[in-house]
Amino acid sequence: MGSKVALVTGASRGLGRAISIELAKEGYSIVVNYRKREEDARKTIDTLKKYGVDAVMAKADVSDPLQVQDMINVVTDNFDRLDVLVNNAGWGYLTRVADMDTGLWDRHIRVNLDGVFYVTRKALPLLSKSPSGRIINITSIAGIRGLPGLAAYSAAKAGVIGFTKALAQELSGSSITVNAVAVGFAKTEMGLSFFKATGVSVEDYEAKYTLTGKLVEPVEVARIVVYLSSEDARNITGNVFVVDSGQLLALPFPC
């Protein structure tokens, strides 16, 4: 039947690129979704092909159902199967509620929550044909704790957790498991942008607001995703795995 296939949204850089690479190391063919960073997506593709796997790009804004359908068509046209869906695409902007307009709120919800629904809904028919379908939703500690200045992002990511748990129950008895990975601030472009916006140094944050003294590395998240994609995780579903350097426990939060 050929190699297993994984679709990773938001895979042109950061966590998505790291997840794609680690899955490629396990022999997965990868569909690399991106929205506008085509050059970065091509770099991801070039890296994946070094591991001898097939890899294709699929441009789509996950907040647009029509573009999501086009992305799924890329999966079908190139592989006609899907074994792992990683809903990784996300976006956040640091703004307090009093200063937030409805457009900014809506964009957070569309990208971070609606996008997970749109992609999952369209991917389910393909995933249901796999003997070991996996849906892995990348969420955030913001969705567990709520972070000041990130209310819209927190709300959306909390929604992803609720969606994960509900869908796991809906798919009870099927070949598909559904889990989430809640990530703390990580060494990605998006994660590091927080420190630029607040003026907090990475070193001070690591010392004061983590328990391990280090920010999360993208590869650490990626390896959890690989495990959840594996046969060893066949009886794990409806769970949220936290990868955050102990940030949830290291109070208070500097914002």
N, C-alpha and C positions, 0 to 999 in steps of 0.2 A: 504493500500500500504506500510505500515511500515514507519519508520522514514526517514526523509530526510537525504541525504548523502552529505558530503563535502570531497573534496580532497584538502589537503594542502601540497604544495611542500615545501621542506626544513623545515620540522616540527619536527625535532629531538631536536631542542633547540631554544632559542631566540624568535623572533617574531612569527615564525611558531608554536612553542609549545604554546605560549600564545593564539594565534588565535584558535588553535585546542581546547584548554581548554574552551575558552569562547563559542565556537560553541557547544561543548559537553554539556555545562550547559543549552543550549537551546534545547537539545534533538537530535542534529545531530549525526548520525553515522559518524566516521571519518576514512579516509584513510590517514595514516601518511607516507608521502614520506621522504626518506633520501637517502644520497649518500654513506656514509661510516661509520657514527657514529651509528652503530647498537645498542650499549648499551644505548646511549642517546635516540634513537628512542623507545626502549623498556620501558624506564622510562616515556616517553610521553604516551605510550599505557597504562601503569599501572595507570597513573594519570587519563586518560580519562575514564577508566573502573570504577573508583570510582563514576562516575556520572551516571552509569547504562546504558551506550551506548555501541554499538558495535564499535570496533576499530581494524584496521588491519594495518600492515606495508607493504610498497611497496618500495623496494630498486630500485633506478634508478637515473642515472645522466641525468638531464633534457636537457643537451646539446647533448645527443645522441638519435636520433629519434627511434632507435631500442629498447633502454631501456625504452623510453617513452611509446612505444606501450605495452611493458610488464607491465608497471605500470597501464595503462588503462585496461589491461586484469585482473589485480587484482581487480579493481573496478567492472568490469563486472561479474567476477566469484563469488565475495562475495556479491554483492548487486544488480547488473543489473540495476542500476540507478545512476544518479548523478545530484544533484541539485545546488551545489555550488562548483566552482573551485577558489581556492586562489593560484595565482602564486606568491609565496613568495621566492622561492629559489634564492639566490643571492651570489655574491662574489665580493670583492674589494681589491685592493692592492695599497698602496700609492706610486706613482712613477711619477715624472715629465716626460713630453713628450720627452725631449731630452735624457732621460735615459731609455726609454721604448723600448723593442724589439717587433717585430711583434707577437711573441708567446704570450706575456703578453697581448697585445692589443686584439688578437684573443680570448683568454680565457675569457676576460671580456665580449666581445660581445656574444660569444657562450652561456655562462651561464646566463647572465642577460637579453639578448634580444632574441637570438635564442631559448633559453629554453622556454620562454613565448609563442612564436609562436608554437613550436613543441607540447607542452602540450595542448594548446588551440585548435589547429587543431584536435588533436586526441580526445579531450573531447567533441567537439561540437555535434557529433551524439547523445551522451548520454544526454547532457544538453538540446538538442532540444526536448527531450521527457518529460522534466520536465515542469509542469505548471508555474513554477517560477524559471527559470534558472538564475544563477548569476555567472558572471566572475568578480573577484576582483584582480587587479594586484597591487602588492606592488612595488612602485617605490621610488624615493628619491628626496629630495630637490636639490640634485646634478643634476637631470635631468631638473630642472626648472631654476636653477641659473648657474650651472656649477661651479665646485669647483677645485681650483688649486691643483695639485698633484693627482687628480682623474679624469683626462680627459677621459680616456677610460670608466670608470664607469659612468661618467656624460653622455657621448654619448649614452651608452647603456640604461641608465634610461630615457633619453630624448626620445629615440626610443620607450620605453614602453608606454610613454604618448601618442605619436603619434599613436601607434598601438591601444591603448585603444579607442581613439576618432574615428579612422577609423572603427574599428570593431563594435563599438556601432551603427554607421550609417549603416554598412552592415547588421546588425541584426535588423534593424528597422522593427517594425511590428511583430516581433517574441516574444516568451515568455522570451527571455534572455536579461538581462541588463548587461552592461559592464562599470565598473568604476575603478578608480585607487586611491590608497592612497599613497601620497608622505610623506615619513618619514624623519625627521631630525635625528641627532645623538641621539641614544637611549641607554638605559642601557641594552645592549646585549653584548655578547662576541665580535661580529663583531664591534659594535659601540664603545665599550671601547678600542678596539685595536688601534683605531685612536690616542687616547691619549697616549698610550704606544709608538707609533711610532713617535709622534711629541714632546713628553716631556711636553705637555700642561696638567696641572692638571684639573681634572673634575671640581673641585670647582671654579677655575679661569675661565674656559670656561663658566660654568653656570652663573657666575656673569657678565661676559663681553659680551658674545655672544648669550645669550637668553634674551627674554623679560619677562619670567616668573621666572627666577632664578633656573630652574630645567630642567634636561634632560628629554626627553620623556621616559615614562615607557611603556614596551611592552603591558601591559594590556590596555593602552589607545588606542593604535593602534587596538588591538583586538576588542575592543568594537565598533569602527567605522566599522570594517568588519562585525560584527554581525548585526549592523543596516542596512548596505547595502545589507545584505543577507535576510533581513526581508521583509514581505509584505508591511510594511510601506514605503519601498524604491522602490516600484514597478515602480514609474514614474521618478526615478533618473537614468540617463544613460549618458555615455560620459563625465563624470565629474572627476575632480581630487581633492581629499580632502587632505589638508595639515595638518599634525600633527607634529609640529616641535618646540614647545616652543617659537615660534616667531623668530627662527634662520634665516629665510630668510630676515627678516627686521633688524636684529641686526648686522650691518656691523662694521668693516671689518671681513674677515675670516682669522683665524690664521694659515697660512701654508706658 
